[in-house]
Amino acid sequence: MPVLIFFVVLALATPAVAEDIDIRVQQQSEAPQGQPAEPAPEERPENGYWSVGKPRFFLAARPEVGTPYAKPYISLGYGLPHWLWLGVDVNAIVTLEMAQAYAGLRAASPILDLAIGLRDTWSFDKHFMLPVPGQRFTRSDVLEGPGEPSRYWAWEAEGVGVIPLPYAGLVANVIVVRTLDVPEDHYVYDESYRAIVAKPLFVTLRFAAVARFMNEYAVRVGVLTEHVFETGRPEPIWRVGPIASVQVTDHLEAMAGVTLAVASPDDLGLSLSTYGIAGVRWRWATGEAKPEAPWEGRFIPW
């Protein structure tokens, strides 16, 4: 599914500060007799709101809205939702350019996330293209092709790994895509990975180095590198750009990112060669301790 999955796994574990807890307990015990001790501040879970609770069967939601897109997203599984679980993902996305639907299996943890599923893509204004050896395709080649706009199915297998570091983290993402019904001897502009591909099987690699700061490391800023290869084209695609996310509350997250093509076999222009996203994501699950609407909750960054 076309998502910067980094924004799901960037919320890395925050180390506990045991000394701070000890100090609060000592201050309470030293309160003068006859005077009520000041209530202790609410103790936050060491690894965040979703890391605590009882493993269970659950229904969870993670919808997004952004610039401009809408993405309904539900999960059904067992474990701790949005943290450590095994189950099924069903989601869709609608933009001004295309619509997609996806369903698949997922095994998620804070440091390793694996998924495999099937997606259906409807392009609103892009067409299958006839191959021309050595040609650098342009925007008009994609938008003014013959016939109806393209629609195709594809399998996707994806893995994300995280290495937490002090005040930082490294994230690696590999995605293997196998298109199923692109007409023989045609190229397709893949909406998810912003690339013209000639082969049914191709690969995308993503790597991000991220800095974390402010309260509970709620703000995360980094650089993302994308590599789309094995497309059957004369050369692979490289994109690089900034990404950022803010854990606004336990349930609401804001994220933004853009990667610009620095190497490509085509001349598609800024709008078709760039990968970008900016939006907000809200989380909910059955059985959670403190459900909150998107506009509710404690502001985490400070």
C-alpha positions in Angstrom: 0.0 0.0 0.0 1.4 3.5 -0.8 2.3 4.6 2.6 5.4 5.9 4.3 5.4 3.2 6.8 8.2 4.9 8.6 5.6 7.1 10.2 4.2 4.0 11.8 7.5 2.7 13.2 9.2 6.0 14.0 7.6 6.1 17.5 10.5 4.2 19.0 10.7 3.1 22.6 11.4 5.9 25.2 13.8 4.8 28.0 12.4 5.0 31.5 13.9 7.4 33.9 13.9 5.4 37.1 15.7 8.1 39.1 12.8 10.5 38.5 10.3 8.0 39.9 12.4 7.5 43.0 12.6 11.2 43.6 8.9 11.7 43.3 8.3 8.8 45.8 10.8 10.3 48.2 9.3 13.7 48.0 5.9 12.3 48.9 7.2 10.4 51.9 9.0 13.6 53.2 5.8 15.6 53.2 5.2 17.1 56.7 2.8 15.1 58.8 -0.7 16.4 58.9 -0.4 17.9 55.4 -1.6 15.9 52.5 1.1 15.0 50.0 0.9 16.6 46.6 -0.6 14.1 44.1 2.1 12.4 42.1 2.1 13.2 38.4 0.6 10.6 36.2 3.2 8.0 35.4 3.4 7.4 31.6 4.0 3.9 30.2 7.7 3.5 29.5 7.2 2.7 25.8 4.0 4.6 25.1 0.3 4.3 25.5 -0.2 1.3 23.1 2.6 -0.8 24.7 0.5 -1.7 27.8 -2.6 -3.7 28.2 -3.7 -7.3 28.0 -3.1 -9.3 24.8 -6.6 -9.9 23.2 -8.6 -10.3 20.0 -9.3 -6.8 18.8 -10.7 -4.5 16.1 -8.5 -1.4 15.5 -8.6 1.6 13.2 -5.9 3.9 11.9 -7.6 6.3 9.5 -5.7 9.2 7.8 -6.5 12.4 6.0 -4.1 14.6 4.3 -3.0 16.7 1.3 -5.3 15.8 -0.4 -6.1 12.2 0.4 -8.3 10.0 2.6 -7.3 6.6 3.9 -9.7 4.4 5.9 -7.8 1.7 7.6 -8.9 -1.2 9.9 -7.1 -4.1 11.4 -8.4 -7.3 13.0 -6.0 -9.4 15.0 -4.6 -10.7 18.3 -2.1 -9.0 20.6 -1.6 -5.4 21.6 -3.1 -3.2 18.9 -0.8 -0.7 17.2 2.2 -2.3 19.1 2.7 -6.1 19.0 0.1 -8.1 17.1 -0.7 -10.6 14.4 -3.7 -10.3 12.1 -5.3 -8.8 9.0 -5.1 -5.3 7.5 -7.8 -3.9 5.2 -7.5 -0.4 3.9 -8.0 1.9 1.0 -6.8 5.3 -0.2 -8.3 7.9 -2.5 -6.4 10.9 -3.9 -6.9 13.3 -6.9 -4.9 10.9 -9.1 -6.0 7.4 -8.1 -7.8 5.0 -5.8 -6.5 1.8 -4.2 -7.9 -1.0 -2.0 -5.7 -3.4 -0.1 -6.1 -6.5 2.1 -3.4 -8.7 3.6 -1.7 -10.4 6.6 0.5 -8.5 9.0 2.8 -9.4 11.9 3.8 -6.2 13.7 6.2 -5.3 16.5 8.1 -2.2 17.5 11.3 -3.3 15.7 10.1 -5.6 12.9 7.0 -5.3 10.8 6.1 -7.9 8.1 3.1 -7.8 5.7 1.9 -9.5 2.5 -1.2 -8.6 0.7 -3.1 -7.9 -2.5 -3.9 -4.4 -3.9 -6.2 -3.1 -6.6 -5.2 0.2 -8.3 -7.4 2.5 -10.4 -5.6 5.4 -12.1 -7.8 8.3 -12.9 -5.7 9.8 -15.7 -2.7 7.6 -16.4 -2.6 4.9 -19.1 -0.6 1.8 -20.0 2.3 2.6 -22.3 3.8 0.8 -25.3 7.5 0.1 -24.8 10.0 2.1 -26.8 13.5 0.9 -26.2 15.8 3.5 -24.8 13.0 6.2 -24.6 12.9 8.6 -21.7 9.2 8.9 -21.0 7.7 12.3 -20.2 4.6 13.4 -18.4 2.5 13.6 -21.6 3.4 9.9 -22.4 1.9 8.9 -19.1 -1.2 11.1 -19.2 -2.1 11.0 -23.0 -1.8 7.3 -23.7 -4.4 5.4 -25.8 -7.4 3.6 -24.3 -9.0 3.8 -20.8 -7.0 4.8 -17.7 -5.0 1.9 -16.3 -6.3 -0.5 -13.6 -4.3 -3.4 -12.3 -3.8 -5.8 -9.4 -0.5 -6.5 -7.6 0.9 -8.6 -4.8 3.0 -6.8 -2.2 5.4 -8.2 0.4 6.9 -5.7 2.8 9.3 -5.7 5.7 10.3 -2.9 8.0 13.2 -3.1 10.5 14.1 -0.5 13.2 17.4 0.0 15.1 16.7 2.3 18.1 19.6 4.5 19.1 20.0 7.2 21.8 17.9 10.1 20.6 17.8 8.6 17.2 16.9 5.6 15.1 17.6 3.8 11.8 14.7 2.4 9.7 15.0 0.1 6.7 12.1 -0.9 4.5 12.0 -3.4 1.6 8.9 -3.9 -0.7 8.7 -6.6 -3.4 5.8 -6.0 -5.9 4.4 -8.4 -8.4 1.8 -6.9 -10.8 -0.7 -9.5 -12.0 -2.7 -8.2 -15.0 -0.8 -5.4 -16.8 -1.3 -6.1 -20.5 1.5 -8.0 -22.1 4.2 -5.9 -23.8 3.0 -2.7 -21.9 4.6 -0.5 -19.3 2.7 0.8 -16.3 3.1 3.8 -14.1 2.9 2.4 -10.6 0.9 4.9 -8.5 2.4 3.6 -5.2 6.0 4.0 -6.0 5.9 6.8 -8.7 7.8 4.8 -11.3 7.3 3.5 -14.8 7.9 -0.3 -14.7 8.4 -2.7 -17.5 8.6 -6.0 -15.5 5.9 -7.6 -13.4 8.3 -8.0 -10.5 10.2 -5.0 -9.0 11.6 -3.9 -5.7 11.7 -0.7 -3.6 14.1 -0.1 -0.8 13.8 2.8 1.7 16.2 3.9 4.4 15.8 6.6 7.0 18.0 8.1 9.7 15.8 9.8 12.3 16.5 12.1 15.2 14.1 12.1 18.2 13.7 14.9 20.7 11.3 16.9 23.0 9.1 15.2 25.6 8.8 11.5 25.2 10.7 11.8 22.0 7.5 12.9 20.4 9.1 14.9 17.5 11.0 12.9 14.9 12.9 14.4 12.0 15.0 12.6 9.5 16.2 12.0 5.9 14.6 9.3 3.7 16.3 7.7 0.7 14.3 5.6 -1.8 15.6 3.2 -4.4 13.3 1.6 -7.0 15.0 -1.0 -9.1 14.6 -4.3 -11.1 11.9 -2.4 -13.1 13.2 -3.6 -16.5 14.1 0.0 -17.3 17.6 1.3 -18.4 18.4 2.6 -14.8 16.9 2.6 -11.4 15.2 5.5 -9.6 16.8 7.3 -6.6 14.8 9.8 -4.5 16.0 11.7 -1.3 14.2 14.1 1.0 13.1 15.1 4.5 10.5 13.4 6.7 9.0 14.4 10.0 6.3 13.3 12.4 4.9 14.5 15.7 3.0 12.4 18.3 0.5 15.0 19.2 -1.5 12.8 21.7 -1.6 9.1 22.5 -4.1 8.8 19.6 -3.2 11.5 17.1 -0.1 11.8 15.0 0.9 14.4 12.3 3.4 13.5 9.6 4.9 14.9 6.5 7.6 13.9 4.0 8.8 14.4 0.5 11.4 12.7 -1.7 12.6 14.2 -4.9 14.1 12.2 -7.8 17.8 12.6 -8.1 18.2 9.8 -10.7 15.6 8.4 -13.1 15.3 6.8 -16.6 12.5 9.2 -17.4 11.6 12.9 -17.4 8.2 12.9 -15.6 8.3 16.4 -14.1 8.0 17.2 -10.5 4.4 16.1 -9.9 4.8 12.5 -11.3 8.4 11.8 -10.1 8.1 13.1 -6.5 6.8 11.0 -3.6 5.1 13.2 -0.9 2.7 12.9 2.0 1.4 15.3 4.6 -1.5 14.4 7.0 -2.7 13.3 10.3 -3.4 9.8 11.6 -5.7 8.8 14.4 -5.6 5.4 16.3 -8.4 3.5 18.1 -8.9 -0.1 19.3 -11.4 -2.1 21.1 -10.5 -2.8 24.7 -8.1 0.1 25.1 -7.7 1.9 28.4 -8.6 5.5 27.5 -10.3 5.9 24.1 -10.1 9.5 22.9 -11.5 11.5 20.0 -8.9 13.1 17.6 -9.4 16.5 19.3 -9.0 15.1 22.8 -6.1 13.9 24.9 -2.9 15.2 26.6 -0.5 17.1 24.4 2.7 15.0 24.4 5.5 17.1 23.0 5.6 19.4 26.1 
